[in-house]
Amino acid sequence: MKTAMTDAPPPMLRRKTQPVVAFAALTQASLVRIDTSLQHLLHRDEAEDLHQLRVAVRHARAVLWALGRALPRLEREHWKRELRTLAHATSAVRDWDVFLAETVVPARKKEPEDPVLASVADTAAKQRNTARAAMLAALVSYRDGQLPVVQRDLAHLGHLAEKVAAQGKTRRRDRLGPFARQRVRRGRKRLRALKQAAHGGDPGAVHEQRIAGKRLRYTIEALAPVLPSRFTKRLHRKLVRQQSRLGGFVDAMVARRLMRECLGVPELPDDVPPPPPGAS
């Protein structure tokens, strides 16, 4: 059962807003969610808290992909590194949680006396707890060190952007409405190419398609107030269905990899490797 999060009110977006201003407002909202999830994770061990943190990070990364081109290059690269750090810190625990909940627990219910499954369950639980300890150490370090810094940087960026906007008219092509539509069209084009590449079922290609679909979905959710309904309704529904289908495929491949890890069996060529740093 999903738990509700206490979020700041969503920022007001208008078609004439500068993309940089929108980036600052949307990312600040994501940082509030990230901070809330961090507090929960440090005081209790519930998979939903980790899920909420990962969703908040995905939203922030989607906003960066959509609006980052309006930022100075160094600023854009800085935010990529920050959000990649958070995403990478949580990936191993998430994989073990899903493996335990969707593979190990159902298998043990069917064969409760099986000694191999009992050993797999023990190994997976230990690996998961080790991964969680490493994750918490990384998140505490981030919360106490980098998070206050990026919050200050973001507030300064938003202030400067609003000041520049107040000094003169913004060109139409630099307004959020046209900018957002162009980025969604680009995302759709990229997703079509990845879908074609994944047609044969290659796990790596399917994983890339899934990531691109998530990114486009969260971009649409973040920029919905300034996007046409063909994006916010029809395309969004399609992306949600696609994400669910691809998620099951990728999770099954990850389960195979983790099962082999628990049993000490070498990986096969078609196993999904651990995601590279920054994958979500």
C-alpha positions as CSV (number, residue, x, y, z in Angstrom):
1,M,0.0,0.0,0.0
2,K,1.5,3.3,-1.0
3,T,2.1,6.0,1.5
4,A,1.3,9.7,0.9
5,M,4.1,12.1,0.9
6,T,4.1,15.7,2.2
7,D,5.0,17.7,-0.8
8,A,5.3,21.4,-1.5
9,P,2.6,22.8,-3.7
10,P,3.5,22.2,-7.4
11,P,5.0,25.3,-9.0
12,M,2.8,27.4,-11.3
13,L,4.0,27.0,-14.8
14,R,3.0,29.3,-17.7
15,R,3.8,29.1,-21.4
16,K,5.7,32.4,-21.3
17,T,7.8,31.3,-18.3
18,Q,11.6,31.1,-19.0
19,P,12.8,27.5,-19.1
20,V,15.5,28.3,-16.5
21,V,12.9,29.7,-14.1
22,A,10.8,26.6,-14.6
23,F,13.8,24.4,-14.0
24,A,14.6,26.1,-10.7
25,A,11.0,25.8,-9.5
26,L,10.4,22.2,-10.6
27,T,13.8,21.0,-9.2
28,Q,13.2,22.8,-5.9
29,A,9.9,20.8,-5.6
30,S,11.8,17.6,-6.3
31,L,14.4,18.5,-3.7
32,V,11.7,18.8,-1.1
33,R,10.4,15.4,-2.0
34,I,14.0,14.0,-1.9
35,D,14.6,15.5,1.5
36,T,11.3,14.1,2.9
37,S,12.2,10.6,1.6
38,L,15.7,10.8,3.0
39,Q,14.3,11.6,6.4
40,H,11.9,8.6,6.2
41,L,14.6,6.2,5.0
42,L,17.0,7.1,7.9
43,H,14.3,6.3,10.5
44,R,12.6,3.2,9.1
45,D,13.1,0.4,6.6
46,E,10.2,0.4,4.2
47,A,10.4,-0.2,0.4
48,E,7.9,2.5,-0.3
49,D,10.2,5.2,1.1
50,L,12.9,4.1,-1.3
51,H,10.4,4.0,-4.1
52,Q,9.4,7.6,-3.4
53,L,13.0,8.8,-3.3
54,R,13.7,7.1,-6.6
55,V,10.5,8.7,-8.2
56,A,11.6,12.1,-6.9
57,V,15.0,11.7,-8.4
58,R,13.6,10.5,-11.7
59,H,11.3,13.6,-11.9
60,A,14.3,15.8,-11.2
61,R,16.4,14.0,-13.9
62,A,13.6,14.3,-16.4
63,V,13.3,18.0,-15.8
64,L,17.0,18.3,-16.2
65,W,16.8,16.5,-19.5
66,A,13.9,18.6,-20.7
67,L,15.1,22.0,-19.6
68,G,18.8,21.6,-19.0
69,R,19.6,22.9,-22.5
70,A,18.6,26.3,-21.2
71,L,21.2,26.2,-18.5
72,P,24.9,27.1,-18.9
73,R,26.9,23.9,-19.8
74,L,28.8,23.8,-16.5
75,E,25.6,24.2,-14.5
76,R,23.9,21.4,-16.5
77,E,26.8,19.0,-16.0
78,H,26.9,19.9,-12.3
79,W,23.2,18.8,-11.9
80,K,23.8,15.7,-13.9
81,R,26.5,14.6,-11.5
82,E,24.4,15.4,-8.4
83,L,21.3,13.5,-9.5
84,R,23.4,10.6,-10.9
85,T,24.9,10.2,-7.5
86,L,21.5,9.9,-5.8
87,A,20.2,7.5,-8.5
88,H,23.2,5.3,-8.3
89,A,23.1,5.1,-4.5
90,T,19.7,3.5,-4.5
91,S,19.7,1.0,-7.4
92,A,21.2,-2.0,-5.7
93,V,18.8,-2.0,-2.8
94,R,15.9,-1.6,-5.1
95,D,16.9,-4.6,-7.1
96,W,17.3,-6.8,-4.0
97,D,13.9,-5.6,-2.6
98,V,12.2,-6.5,-5.9
99,F,14.0,-9.9,-6.1
100,L,13.1,-10.8,-2.6
101,A,9.4,-9.7,-2.8
102,E,8.6,-11.0,-6.3
103,T,10.9,-14.0,-6.7
104,V,12.1,-15.4,-3.4
105,V,9.1,-15.0,-1.2
106,P,6.6,-16.5,-3.7
107,A,9.0,-19.4,-4.4
108,R,9.4,-20.2,-0.7
109,K,5.6,-20.2,-0.2
110,K,5.4,-22.9,-2.9
111,E,8.4,-24.9,-1.6
112,P,8.8,-23.9,2.1
113,E,11.1,-26.9,2.9
114,D,13.4,-26.5,0.0
115,P,17.0,-26.0,1.4
116,V,18.3,-24.3,-1.8
117,L,15.6,-21.7,-1.7
118,A,16.2,-21.2,2.1
119,S,19.9,-20.6,1.3
120,V,19.0,-18.2,-1.5
121,A,16.7,-16.3,0.8
122,D,19.4,-15.9,3.5
123,T,22.0,-14.8,1.0
124,A,19.7,-12.3,-0.7
125,A,18.7,-10.8,2.6
126,K,22.3,-10.4,3.7
127,Q,23.2,-8.8,0.3
128,R,20.2,-6.5,0.6
129,N,21.1,-5.4,4.1
130,T,24.7,-4.8,3.1
131,A,23.6,-2.7,0.1
132,R,21.2,-0.8,2.3
133,A,23.9,0.1,4.8
134,A,26.1,1.4,2.0
135,M,23.1,3.3,0.6
136,L,22.4,5.0,3.9
137,A,26.0,6.0,4.4
138,A,26.0,7.6,0.9
139,L,22.6,9.3,1.5
140,V,23.6,10.7,4.9
141,S,26.8,12.1,3.4
142,Y,24.8,13.7,0.6
143,R,22.1,15.1,2.9
144,D,24.6,16.7,5.2
145,G,27.1,17.8,2.6
146,Q,25.8,18.4,-0.9
147,L,22.0,18.8,-0.5
148,P,22.2,22.2,1.3
149,V,24.7,23.4,-1.3
150,V,22.6,22.5,-4.3
151,Q,19.5,24.0,-2.6
152,R,21.3,27.3,-2.3
153,D,22.7,27.1,-5.8
154,L,19.2,26.4,-7.1
155,A,17.6,29.4,-5.3
156,H,20.4,31.6,-6.6
157,L,19.8,30.3,-10.2
158,G,16.1,30.9,-10.0
159,H,16.6,34.4,-8.6
160,L,19.0,35.4,-11.4
161,A,16.7,34.0,-14.1
162,E,13.7,35.9,-12.8
163,K,15.8,39.1,-12.6
164,V,16.9,38.7,-16.2
165,A,13.3,38.0,-17.3
166,A,12.1,41.2,-15.6
167,Q,14.6,43.3,-17.5
168,G,13.1,42.6,-21.0
169,K,10.8,40.5,-23.1
170,T,11.6,36.9,-23.6
171,R,11.8,35.7,-27.2
172,R,9.0,33.3,-28.2
173,R,11.4,30.4,-28.9
174,D,12.9,30.9,-25.4
175,R,9.5,30.5,-23.7
176,L,8.6,27.4,-21.8
177,G,5.6,26.4,-24.0
178,P,7.5,26.1,-27.3
179,F,10.6,24.8,-25.5
180,A,8.7,22.0,-23.7
181,R,6.8,20.9,-26.9
182,Q,10.1,20.7,-28.8
183,R,11.7,18.6,-26.0
184,V,8.8,16.2,-25.9
185,R,8.9,15.7,-29.7
186,R,12.6,15.0,-29.4
187,G,11.9,12.5,-26.6
188,R,9.3,10.7,-28.7
189,K,11.7,10.5,-31.7
190,R,14.4,9.0,-29.4
191,L,12.0,6.5,-27.9
192,R,10.9,5.3,-31.3
193,A,14.5,4.6,-32.3
194,L,15.2,2.7,-29.1
195,K,12.0,0.7,-29.5
196,Q,13.1,-0.4,-32.9
197,A,16.5,-1.3,-31.5
198,A,14.9,-3.4,-28.8
199,H,12.6,-5.2,-31.2
200,G,14.7,-8.4,-31.0
201,G,14.5,-8.5,-27.2
202,D,18.1,-7.7,-26.4
203,P,18.1,-7.0,-22.6
204,G,20.4,-4.0,-22.8
205,A,18.3,-2.4,-25.6
206,V,15.1,-3.1,-23.7
207,H,16.6,-1.5,-20.6
208,E,17.5,1.6,-22.6
209,Q,14.0,1.8,-24.1
210,R,12.5,1.6,-20.6
211,I,14.8,4.4,-19.3
212,A,13.8,6.7,-22.2
213,G,10.1,5.9,-21.7
214,K,10.3,6.8,-18.0
215,R,12.1,10.0,-18.8
216,L,9.5,11.1,-21.3
217,R,6.7,10.1,-19.0
218,Y,8.1,12.2,-16.1
219,T,8.8,15.1,-18.4
220,I,5.2,15.1,-19.5
221,E,4.0,15.0,-15.9
222,A,6.3,17.9,-14.8
223,L,5.4,20.1,-17.8
224,A,1.8,19.2,-18.2
225,P,0.4,22.7,-17.5
226,V,2.2,24.0,-20.7
227,L,1.8,21.0,-23.0
228,P,-1.1,20.1,-25.4
229,S,-3.5,17.4,-24.3
230,R,-2.2,15.0,-27.0
231,F,0.9,14.7,-24.9
232,T,-0.6,14.9,-21.4
233,K,-3.3,12.4,-22.0
234,R,-2.9,10.0,-24.9
235,L,0.9,9.8,-25.0
236,H,1.2,9.7,-21.2
237,R,-1.3,6.7,-20.9
238,K,0.7,4.9,-23.6
239,L,4.0,5.5,-21.7
240,V,2.5,4.2,-18.4
241,R,1.4,0.9,-20.1
242,Q,4.7,0.5,-21.8
243,Q,6.6,1.1,-18.6
244,S,4.7,-1.6,-16.8
245,R,5.3,-4.1,-19.6
246,L,9.0,-3.4,-20.0
247,G,9.4,-3.2,-16.2
248,G,8.3,-6.8,-15.8
249,F,10.7,-7.9,-18.6
250,V,13.7,-6.1,-17.1
251,D,12.9,-7.2,-13.5
252,A,12.8,-10.8,-14.7
253,M,16.2,-10.4,-16.2
254,V,17.6,-8.8,-13.1
255,A,16.1,-11.6,-11.0
256,R,18.1,-14.1,-13.1
257,R,21.3,-12.2,-12.4
258,L,20.7,-11.9,-8.7
259,M,19.7,-15.6,-8.5
260,R,23.0,-16.5,-10.1
261,E,24.8,-14.3,-7.7
262,C,23.2,-16.0,-4.7
263,L,24.1,-19.4,-6.1
264,G,27.6,-18.5,-7.2
265,V,26.9,-19.3,-10.8
266,P,28.6,-17.2,-13.6
267,E,26.5,-14.8,-15.6
268,L,25.2,-15.8,-19.0
269,P,25.7,-13.4,-22.0
270,D,21.9,-12.6,-22.0
271,D,21.7,-11.6,-18.4
272,V,21.1,-8.0,-17.6
273,P,24.2,-6.5,-16.1
274,P,24.1,-4.2,-13.1
275,P,23.0,-0.7,-14.3
276,P,25.8,1.7,-15.0
277,P,26.2,4.7,-12.6
278,G,23.4,7.0,-13.2
279,A,20.9,4.6,-14.8
280,S,17.4,4.7,-13.3
